[in-house]
Amino acid sequence: MTIWTRVWGLAAAVLMCAGPVQVRAQEPAADYSQAVVVVTGRGVTTRAPDFGRIQVFVMGEGDTQVEALASLESQRSRIVDGLQRLDGAQVTQVRTDDVRIERVMGPDCEADDYNLQRSSGVCEPQGYAAAMDVYLRVSPAAQAGSALSLAAELGSTRVSATSFGVDDIAALRNEAARAAFADARRQAEQMAASSGGQLGRILRIQNGAVNGGNSNDLDDVDEIVITGSRVRPAVQLTVTPEPAEVTATLGVVFELLP
């Protein structure tokens, strides 16, 4: 009795010092009264991407901040309008990011983010530069290269393809899940045959991870109908993206019959 009293007293002291304690419920262990086969199936599906996402750097300049911002918006509008007229493609602006405006200094000014200087003398601004990143969705995916080429032709000094994806990601994930279950059953049948038995009913299916695919969930944009003439870039840039891939895993418990 004395030993247990001391142990529990010490445990209580530790808990009081430790502060609030989170208690996480554990999943009850499966209770199978008969022989079972437990397997983990894996399914992989691939599909050519339907669209690509591109990033376009846009910059405007001016003697004042207002002029620089106006130049930036004019440049953005010109590039996006040109991209939306790309022949054989549907291009929509998804979002803009990292909008900024900075002073343009002379070569003798040593001002920077860590060494601020007064805007006079050698550090008097010679002008202002405003910039932003514009993200666009291009479909079909094969036209992403032409979109990048046209964006550079229209004045962007930095362009890149950021990702590719499929429109119906749910269908691709369902296909991967079916492939995972088929793989689980194949494994279970081999194990049952090796033991001289046969598979019975399914006792349990544990959903595992589903990864990949890169859907268009974040591309909340309206379809734009272009009525003007279409344009083509001077250089047709070919981009060959990897297929979109989705991987699914399932844990399955089968009854094992004699």
Secondary structure, DSSP 8 states (H G I E B T S, - for coil): -HHHHHHHHHHHHHHHHH--------------SS-EEEEEEEEEEEE--SEEEEEEEEEEEESSHHHHHHHHHHHHHHHHHHHHTBTT-EEEEEEEEEEEEEEE--TT---BTTB---SSGGGS--EEEEEEEEEEEEESGGGHHHHHHHHHHTT-S-EEEEEEE-S-HHHHHHHHHHHHHHHHHHHHHHHHHHTT-EEEEEEEEEEEEEEE---STT---------S--B--SS--------EEEEEEEEEEEEEE-
